[in-house]
Amino acid sequence: MIFRRVTSVCATFIAIAGLSLGATSSASAENGAKRYPAGSGLSEGRAVSPADATGWRLQNFNSGQCAVARGGAESSPVVQFPCGAYDDQGWTYPHHGGILNQIANRNSGKCIVVRGSTWGNKAVQSECNAGYADQIWEAHSFRHTNGETLWYFLKRGTDLALTVQGGSANNQLIQANYGGYADQWWRVAV
């Protein structure tokens, strides 16, 4: 009886170790490719629509606060607010080829839009329409010196990045020339 238990425990341990070794081997085969959460829809340099029912949070690296679209009204502002389990902080990323994506609020179903091409124009939410270039964002990722994978979003065909200045709650997101600043970097997390 004891021999059977020991054998069973050893077999289970070997099976688990084999799975772990298999995962390590496949990671080696990827030649150092970055790993992202299963089901996140994220990969190096591009994002696709996650199938997650709650969506993903966009947390600003500088302020530590999350992008939020309050309510469902057309043209309501997209602001930062302390991260929490709020429906209006969930986002999905409808994919449009390559690194092109929309950023849609899970609660309202509306997309982040910054109209025009002027520095400082403010982000609002609007009905999603892939035909509107001001709703299409190039999603770029990079490895920060602290080891985190961070993202920045450039409005299609421009160097204007989704930015939030300052650390105060309810500061509205804007577009600003990308300069590699911490207020232009985002964590994409559950």
C-alpha positions, 0 to 999 in steps of 0.5 A, a space after each residue: 500500500 505504501 509502495 503504491 502511494 510512493 509510486 503514485 507520488 513519484 509518477 505525479 512528480 515526474 509528470 509535473 516536472 516533465 511539463 515544467 521542463 517542456 515549458 522551459 524547452 519550448 521557451 528556449 526554442 522561441 529564441 528568447 521571445 517575450 512571453 505574455 499572459 495566456 489569452 491576453 492577445 498580446 505579442 511583441 509589437 502588436 496587440 489583438 482582441 483578448 477574449 477575456 470577458 472583463 477586458 484589460 486595464 491600461 495602467 499608466 506607468 508614471 501615475 500608476 492610475 488606470 484609463 477609464 471612460 465614465 458612462 456611455 455618453 458620446 464624447 465623454 472624456 477618457 481620464 485616469 483614476 486609481 485602478 480598481 475592479 471597475 467595469 469602466 476600466 476594462 478595455 479590449 483591443 479590436 485588431 486591424 492588421 499588423 500593429 493597428 488596433 482600436 482601444 474599446 471600453 468594455 463597459 460602454 463599447 465605445 473607442 478611444 478617439 483623439 480628434 485632429 493632429 494637434 498636440 494636447 488634443 484630448 481623448 474621448 470615447 466615441 462609437 467604434 468605427 474602423 473607418 475613422 483613422 483617429 480611432 486607430 492606434 499602433 500598439 508598440 511594446 518594449 522591455 523596460 530596464 526594470 524587466 516589465 513589458 510596457 506599451 505605448 500607443 501612437 495614433 495611426 500614421 503619426 508620432 502622437 502618443 496616448 499620454 496622461 500628464 501628472 498624477 492626479 485622478 481625473 486628468 484627461 488623456 491627451 495626445 502628445 509627440 512621443 518622446 519615450 516619457 513615462 507618462 506615455 507608457 502603459 501596463 496592459 494587465 488583467 
